[in-house]
Amino acid sequence: MSSETASAPRSRWRRITSSPWFHLVLAFVLVGGVLSFVAKPYSVPSSSMTQTLQVGDRVLVNRLAYVGTEPATGDIIVFDADETWGATGVDEEPWFTSVLRWLGEVSGFGPSGPHTLVKRVIAGPGQTAACCTAAGAVTVDGVALDEPYVFNDLPFTPGVLDCETEPASTRCFGPVEVPERSYLMLGDNRGNSSDSAARCRSLPTGSDGCWRWATRDGVVGKVVSIVWPIPRWQVP
């Protein structure tokens, strides 16, 4: 093979790799890979996490946070909710929305799951959660949680409106054991949060059918920072 023949493919490859279009495609592939497998921004869809997160905040989600480990009590996570959360089934979506979701999953750009939520982990698989102590606190395995982030909590007055009065406080729920590969999620804005316990509060113990869970397979990742708007840059 002559040196001219061998150099021809190399010259074509140099021309391709020096093209601005090649650099643009490469940039999209690299950014898409980061967004798909490492970190991705999400928009907060509701006020259930006020004041920690505001509606419209863009948060950065670490998609590698739970490689080799599990979500822990107090973590704020993004997760794909199932039909028990009122999720719209993919079969009911317009075809173009399904296409956009597929592209979002593959490329890391745009939407992914059909119903993606952000809330705080309270208890994990095998743990028992309940509310409330005599002072009105949530417990996990009998230990009261310190929750300074709670905003707009449901009414609770010991001896006047608590878990023993009639009617009981709407803050009360459980006790309930979290199923395997599942997580009990609550919003920080407890008085305005459609969360795991929303349909179970004030119901008799043993009302199992009202619960809804984040599943391990549905966990997208851990919220590690607010990235927009700029004045709200912070780690929640």
KEKOL-874867 format. One record per residue (C-alpha): residue in three letters; y, x, z. Coordinates in steps of 0.05 Angstrom, whole numbers, padded with zeros to 5 digits, always signed. Layout:
<bases>
ALAYXZ
...
</bases>
This chain:
<bases>
MET+00000+00000+00000
SER+00067+00029-00020
SER+00123+00037+00030
GLU+00165-00013-00010
THR+00111-00067-00002
ALA+00103-00054+00073
SER+00177-00056+00085
ALA+00187-00123+00049
PRO+00157-00167+00104
ARG+00196-00128+00156
SER+00260-00139+00118
ARG+00248-00214+00112
TRP+00233-00217+00188
ARG+00298-00180+00202
ARG+00337-00228+00159
ILE+00305-00287+00195
THR+00316-00260+00265
SER+00388-00242+00249
SER+00404-00312+00225
PRO+00450-00354+00270
TRP+00403-00413+00259
PHE+00345-00372+00288
HIS+00387-00355+00349
LEU+00406-00428+00358
VAL+00333-00452+00354
LEU+00311-00397+00401
ALA+00365-00417+00451
PHE+00342-00489+00449
VAL+00270-00468+00459
LEU+00287-00424+00518
VAL+00333-00474+00551
GLY+00283-00530+00539
GLY+00228-00487+00571
VAL+00271-00476+00632
LEU+00288-00549+00638
SER+00216-00571+00628
PHE+00182-00522+00675
VAL+00234-00491+00722
ALA+00295-00533+00736
LYS+00328-00595+00708
PRO+00391-00635+00722
TYR+00385-00708+00740
SER+00437-00762+00751
VAL+00435-00800+00817
PRO+00423-00873+00796
SER+00441-00912+00858
SER+00477-00911+00926
SER+00413-00907+00967
MET+00426-00834+00985
THR+00500-00842+01004
GLN+00533-00802+01034
THR+00488-00742+01020
LEU+00488-00759+00946
GLN+00537-00804+00909
VAL+00523-00849+00849
GLY+00532-00806+00786
ASP+00523-00739+00821
ARG+00485-00690+00777
VAL+00434-00654+00819
LEU+00391-00594+00801
VAL+00317-00605+00812
ASN+00271-00545+00824
ARG+00207-00564+00787
LEU+00169-00504+00816
ALA+00186-00520+00889
TYR+00117-00550+00903
VAL+00073-00502+00866
GLY+00022-00484+00919
THR+00056-00526+00973
GLU+00072-00599+00988
PRO+00137-00638+00999
ALA+00156-00637+01072
THR+00192-00685+01118
GLY+00267-00680+01104
ASP+00261-00656+01032
ILE+00300-00694+00979
ILE+00257-00703+00918
VAL+00261-00734+00849
PHE+00199-00774+00831
ASP+00173-00821+00777
ALA+00163-00889+00809
ASP+00106-00935+00791
GLU+00107-01010+00780
THR+00109-01025+00855
TRP+00181-01000+00854
GLY+00199-01049+00799
ALA+00190-00997+00744
THR+00193-01022+00673
GLY+00128-01006+00638
VAL+00130-00960+00578
ASP+00097-01014+00536
GLU+00158-01059+00548
GLU+00209-01007+00525
PRO+00240-01006+00456
TRP+00205-00955+00411
PHE+00266-00910+00407
THR+00270-00906+00483
SER+00197-00885+00486
VAL+00211-00832+00434
LEU+00270-00805+00474
ARG+00227-00802+00536
TRP+00173-00765+00498
LEU+00224-00715+00473
GLY+00252-00709+00544
GLU+00183-00692+00571
VAL+00167-00642+00516
SER+00235-00608+00509
GLY+00265-00616+00578
PHE+00327-00650+00549
GLY+00343-00722+00564
PRO+00304-00775+00603
SER+00232-00767+00624
GLY+00196-00819+00667
PRO+00212-00893+00655
HIS+00236-00902+00727
THR+00259-00839+00762
LEU+00286-00842+00833
VAL+00314-00795+00885
LYS+00301-00804+00959
ARG+00283-00767+01023
VAL+00211-00751+01045
ILE+00197-00780+01114
ALA+00121-00772+01120
GLY+00064-00744+01078
PRO-00010-00756+01069
GLY-00047-00773+01133
GLN+00016-00777+01175
THR+00036-00840+01212
ALA+00107-00864+01208
ALA+00140-00919+01249
CYS+00206-00946+01272
CYS+00231-00949+01323
THR+00234-00912+01390
ALA+00272-00945+01447
ALA+00334-00910+01420
GLY+00322-00934+01348
ALA+00294-00870+01317
VAL+00241-00863+01263
THR+00178-00827+01286
VAL+00126-00786+01249
ASP+00060-00777+01286
GLY+00096-00801+01349
VAL+00153-00750+01345
ALA+00223-00778+01337
LEU+00261-00750+01277
ASP+00331-00722+01284
GLU+00366-00752+01223
PRO+00441-00734+01223
TYR+00443-00751+01149
VAL+00431-00826+01159
PHE+00489-00869+01137
ASN+00500-00943+01146
ASP+00437-00953+01188
LEU+00408-01021+01200
PRO+00430-01056+01264
PHE+00393-01038+01328
THR+00415-01050+01400
PRO+00364-01034+01455
GLY+00346-01096+01494
VAL+00388-01140+01450
LEU+00363-01129+01379
ASP+00305-01081+01376
CYS+00231-01082+01357
GLU+00211-01126+01416
THR+00264-01180+01409
GLU+00258-01245+01370
PRO+00281-01237+01317
ALA+00266-01163+01312
SER+00315-01112+01285
THR+00309-01102+01210
ARG+00306-01028+01224
CYS+00235-01036+01250
PHE+00172-01021+01210
GLY+00100-00996+01218
PRO+00065-00959+01245
VAL+00034-00942+01177
GLU-00010-00884+01156
VAL+00010-00852+01090
PRO-00047-00852+01038
GLU-00075-00790+01005
ARG-00029-00756+00955
SER+00028-00802+00974
TYR+00095-00798+01010
LEU+00137-00847+01049
MET+00207-00845+01022
LEU+00271-00871+01054
GLY+00343-00870+01030
ASP+00397-00839+01074
ASN+00438-00902+01064
ARG+00387-00942+01104
GLY+00425-01007+01102
ASN+00427-01007+01026
SER+00363-00972+01003
SER+00305-01002+00964
ASP+00255-00952+00991
SER+00183-00947+01015
ALA+00196-00991+01076
ALA+00246-01041+01046
ARG+00195-01097+01038
CYS+00160-01083+01105
ARG+00216-01083+01155
SER+00209-01133+01212
LEU+00140-01154+01187
PRO+00080-01155+01234
THR+00040-01090+01242
GLY-00015-01088+01191
SER+00025-01116+01133
ASP-00002-01063+01086
GLY+00012-01097+01019
CYS+00087-01089+01024
TRP+00089-01013+01022
ARG+00104-00970+00962
TRP+00097-00896+00957
ALA+00118-00835+00917
THR+00054-00803+00890
ARG+00039-00729+00885
ASP+00029-00736+00810
GLY+00097-00770+00804
VAL+00137-00716+00841
VAL+00184-00682+00792
GLY+00213-00631+00841
LYS+00259-00617+00899
VAL+00334-00628+00896
VAL+00365-00560+00910
SER+00439-00570+00895
ILE+00493-00617+00870
VAL+00521-00586+00806
TRP+00570-00640+00784
PRO+00625-00660+00797
ILE+00649-00590+00812
PRO+00685-00609+00877
ARG+00618-00631+00905
TRP+00580-00567+00891
GLN+00535-00559+00951
VAL+00464-00555+00976
PRO+00447-00625+01004
</bases>
